[in-house]
Amino acid sequence: MTNTETDCIQNAIRHIQTAVDVDPWATEIAVDALEKQIPKKPKYKAEDRFVKNHFAEYSYCPTCEKEVVAGDMFCVMCGQRICWQEEET
């Protein structure tokens, strides 16, 4: 996702949040759905799962903290878009 696309989503969120005569419940649902379209980096945890008696690193969704499979574009539990790309320096 490009910075322009991310900016468009954030502008839509601001527009929805400032709309007049809109049900707050519907606004919250729309904002949550849009925010999940902005890619986030997965969290990583080293865990001992008795895989040849060593710690292995597993990735987790940054939103719901359920395990995600490397390469999946979205979390299967909550729908958060996942960004697997390394940050450029």
N, C-alpha and C positions, 0 to 999 in steps of 0.2 A: 504494500500500500504506500502510495506516495504521500509526501507532506501535504500536497494540495487536497488529496482525498480526505486525509485526517482533518485538515482545517475545515472542509465542507461539513463533515460530521459534527465537529465541535460547534460550528455556526448553527447547524440545525438544532443541536441540543439547546443552545442559548435561546434560539427563536421559540422553541417549544416551551422552555421554562418561563419565558416572559409573556406568553400568549394570555390574553384576557378571556374570561368565560370558558375556560377549559377545565374539565374534571381533573382534580389533582391526582387521583388514582391513575387515570389514563396517561397523564403527563409523566408520572413516575415510571410506568411500564414502557412508554416510548423512549424515555431517556435511557433507561437500563438497556434496552435492546440496541440503541445506537451506540452506547458506550462499549458494548461487547464487540462491536465491529472494528474498534480501534485495536490493532494487534498489541499484545503484551508479551513480554518475555516470560518463559516458564520459570518456576522456582525449582531449584535443585536441592536434593537432600541425599546425604550418604547414609545408607541403611544397611544393616547386617541382615540379610535374608538367607543366610546359610548357603550362598552360592559359592561353593568351593571354599567356604570359611573365610570370606573376605567381604569388605564393604563394597557395595555397588552404588553408583549414583543414579537416582531416579528423578524424573521430571514431574512436576505437579502444576496444575492450573493456578495462575496467580489470583484468580477470582474465587473459585470454590475449593481449591486445594485438593482436588481429586487427581489421581495419577493420570498423566497423558502420555501417549505413545509418541516417541520422537518422529517428527515429520507430519503429524496430524495438523491440519490447518485450524481446526476448532476443537475445543473441549467437548467430549461427547455428553458430559453431564450438564453443563450450564450454557454452552454455546459461545464461550469466550474465544475470540480469534487469537491464535497463538503465532508468535513471531520467532522463528528458529534461527534467523540470520544473526551472525556475529556483528557487533557494532563496529563501524569503520572508524579508525582513528586519524 
